[in-house]
Amino acid sequence: MQMTNPGAVAELGAECDALFSELVSIQDRIKKRLLVHADGKNLKGGELVGWLGEIYGKLLLGGTLVNDGKEHDFVSSDGRRISVKTRNGKNSGWKKSSAIPKI
């Protein structure tokens, strides 16, 4: 396969470079704020939606996050082990939530 316009890729990369640097900085600032609520859990990668889902669930149900070695994400104040699966979307169907079935 022959590349037809490698210069266009480099040009687009150069155009977006400052924006990506800004994005990384903003994600780092958000992560620092979320770490206050993470109960010592390592918030790995750049999974903002996942981090928020786990922390919101923990805050809503008065729980504690658990480490990634567990199958669940947090334990509620009444002892329930809860897994959170988060997705990010804009369509109307994304406003729904549901339980995660046991397998």
Residue pairs with C-beta under 8 A, 6 or more apart in sequence:
27 46
27 48
30 48
31 43
31 48
31 51
34 43
34 51
34 52
34 55
35 43
37 55
37 58
37 59
38 51
38 55
38 65
39 58
39 64
39 65
40 65
41 54
41 65
41 66
41 67
41 68
42 67
42 68
43 51
44 68
49 86
49 87
49 88
50 84
50 86
52 86
53 84
53 85
53 86
54 65
54 73
54 74
54 84
54 86
55 65
57 63
57 73
57 74
57 82
57 84
58 64
58 65
58 73
58 74
61 74
61 76
61 77
61 80
61 82
62 76
62 77
63 74
63 75
63 76
63 77
63 82
64 74
64 75
65 73
65 74
66 72
66 73
66 74
66 75
70 81
71 81
71 83
72 81
72 82
72 83
73 82
73 83
73 84
74 81
74 82
74 84
75 81
75 82
76 82
83 100
85 100
87 94
88 94
